[in-house]
Amino acid sequence: MEALLTEKILNQTGLEIPVNIQGIGFRVPGKIVKNEDLVKELDTSDQWIQDKTGIKERRYLEEEYVTSDLCASAAAEALLDADIQAEEIDAIIVTTTSPDQALPSTAMIIKEKIGAEKAIPIDLTQSGCAGGIYAMYVGTHLLQNSNVKNVLVIGCEILSRISDPKDRTTRVFFGDAAGAMVLQKTRKGGGILSFHLDSELNYAVQIPGGGTVPLGENEDYRTSQFVKMNGREVWNTATRVVPTSIREAIVSAGLTIGDIDHFLVHQANLNIVKEVMHDLNVPLEKTTITVQEYANTGSATLYSVLYKALKDGKVKEDDTIVLSAIGAGFLWGSICLKYTKNEKRG
C-alpha cells in the first residue's frame, strides 16, 4: 500500500525520484538590534512594532562581512549535518535579493569559498521571500538527473543593507540571516510529496532602482535601491493566498490538514502567521516562530523555522510537514513533505 501511495504522489508531482532534506544549517550575525535601538532614529515605539509585527529584535550583519560569508557559514553546518564534503556538491542554488554585488554570481563566490569544485552555481535573485520554496523546487528537479547526487540550497538576505534606515514602514520589519539545505535522492521513502506554486504581478513590494526602468525626476538614486513596501497589500495578499496554497499542496499529496504534524510558514509578520493558522483551523502549537527574535529574513525564514523546529524536537523523523512562503512579485508556494533522512555513511 505504501509503495502504491508513493507512486501516486510521484505521478502527481511529476517527479520520478523522491527527494529529501539530508542536512540543514542556519546562521545569523552576532549584532543584535532591538526595537529600542530603532526607536532612537525612527518615529515609532517598541509597543507599536510588537503590536503590528510581533518583532522584538533582529540581527544585522557586521560591516566587514557580505552575503556570501553568511551563506558559507550556514552551508558548512548543512554539509556537516548531511555528512558530505563540499567536493561532493553537484549544484549550489542561492536565493537572495541582496547578493554580494550585481555581478559576478554570488553562488559562484560561495562555491569558491567552500571548495565545491564541481558544483554548478545557480542564482535566484528575484524570488523575494518565496525564494526558499522556489530554490527547493529547482533543486528537487535537478536531482531527477542521474548524475546529480547532492544539491546545496541556500536562502540568505542581508536586508539591513537594502532597507532605508529612515523609513519605519520597512526598517522595523527586516533582519539578516542565512539558511542552507542539502537535498538528496531519498533511499528510504518519504521526502517531498507535493508542490504548489503560483504568482500574481503586483508592485506592492519592490526595489525600483538598479534595473532598466528609468527613475523619475524626483526619485533619488540611493533610496531607489531600498525596499519599498505597502504593508496593507502584503497582509491582504498573504492572508488570502498562503492558506489556499497550503491546502493545494496537502491535497496534491493525497492528505488532509489533520495528517500534517507541523506547519512552517514564512516569518514576515507574527500576525500573518497567526491569521494563516486560524484560517486553516490549526492550533498555533503546530507551527514554529522565529520572527520575534530574527524579524523577517526573507528567503532565509523557512530555513530558520525548520532549523528551530528540528532543534527543539517539534519536527521528528517521519513527521509530515508543510512549508509555505510568499514573496515580492507576488510569488508564493508550498511544499508538503515527509521528513526523512538517509542513513549516514559508516
Secondary structure, 3 states (H helix, E strand, C coil): CHHHHHHHHHHHHCCCCCEEEEEEEEECCCEEEEHHHHHCCCCCCHHHHHHHHCCCEEEECCCCCCHHHHHHHHHHHHHHHHCCCHHHCCEEEEECCCCCCCCCCHHHHHHHHHCCCCCEEEEECCCHHHHHHHHHHHHHHHCCCCCCCEEEEEEEEEHHHCCCCCCHHHHCCECEEEEEEEEEECCCCCEEEEEEEEEEEECCEECCCCCCCCCCCCCCCCHHHCCEECHHHHHHHHHHHHHHHHHHHHHHCCCCHHHCCEEEECCCCHHHHHHHHHHHCCCHHHECCCHHHHCECHHHHHHHHHHHHHHCCCCCCCCEEEEEEEECEEEEEEEEEECCCCCCCC
